[in-house]
Amino acid sequence: MFFILLIVFVLAPIAEIYVLLAAGSAFGVLPVVGACLATALIGGWIIRVQGMAALENARRDLNAGKPPVAAALDGALLVVAAPFLMTPGFLTDAVGFALLLPPVRRLIARLALREIKRRIDRGDATITIHRP
């Protein structure tokens, strides 16, 4: 876990700064700043559109009497994508835009569900259902 935190909070920002400086020296400061702003705006708009679609899918599942697990995971991954897109930098934008691709979200959701099931089967996690 320490190494994951080290990568997230130390190495990723260093790599992001390096890429921004390299892009700035290759293309100039204004185009790089403009690209960062444009990706944040475009990403925010796409998240809004796909977020509404995820809510509609959840509503459709609930109306059909099915638990909206897939729609909930889809929406959660969109929530994760938002900060990546709003953070200035090209590496974080790449992660954020990857999370906007439905096949990538389906893959991550499938892996997450498999891990949750594994932990439940091992007894490391429990599910409690609260009824009103």
PyMOL commands that set and color helices and strands:
alter all, ss='L'
color gray80, all
select helices_A, chain A and resi 2-27+29-63+69-86+90-100+102-122
alter helices_A, ss='H'
color red, helices_A
deselect
rebuild
show_as cartoon
